[in-house]
């Protein structure tokens, strides 16, 4: 059994979930296929009928979105979020 998550960890997870929810189209589908379904690039390319290069581009775009959102400083309203 794992230790309970700290408030900081819960906030980061909540933020990551919101970012994924806001991703559009193929960026979101490719990100989830890689991170959740643990599929390889060729498997994803076959599944969505796109090239492996397109998979790489969509994944890179989704990672840029995620990194930008996770690196932002907490906005003023963030500290009022209750669990």
N, C-alpha and C positions, 0 to 999 in steps of 0.2 A: 504494500500500500504506500502510495507516495504522500509526501508531506503536503499539508494544505497550502494553497497559493497565497502569496502575500498580496496586499492591496495593489502594490505596484505591478505585480505580474498580472493580476486581474484587469487592471487598466490597460496594459499593453495588449493583452489578448482581446479585450473589447475593442480597442482601437484597430487592431489588425482585422478583426471580423468586419468592422464598418468599412474599412478600405476595400476589402474583397467584395463586399456588397455593392460598392459604388463603381467597381471596375466595369467596363463595357465589353460586350460581345466576346470576341475570340480571345482577348487578353485574359479575361476572367476564366473562360473555359480551359485555356491552356495552363494557366496558373494552378487551377484546382486539379487538373489531370496530373500535373507533375508533382505537386505538393501533397495532395490528398490521396489520389489514386495510385501514385508512385509509378506512373507510366513512363516509358522511354520516349525520346523525341520521335523515333521512327513509328512507334505505336500510335502516338498522338497524330502524326502526319497522316497515317493511314485512316485513323478513326474519323478525322475531320476533313479528309480529302484535300490536304494542303501539303506544301513541301516542307522538308525538315528545316530549311532556311526560314520559312515563315513561322514555324514553331519557335525557333530561336529568337526571332524578332518579337513575336508576341510575348514570349516569356521575359525577354529583356525589358520590354515596355512595362509589363506588370511589376517587375522588380523595381524599376525606377519609380513607379507610382507608390509602391509599398515603402521603399526606403525614404522617399520624400515625406510621406505622411508620418512615418515612425520617428523621423528625425526632428520634426517640428516641436517647438516648445509647447508645453501645455497651454491652451488658451485660458483666459481668465475664468470662463464658466466651467472648465474641467474640474476644478477643485470642489464644485458643488454637487457633483454626481454622487449619488448615494447608492450603496450596495445593500 
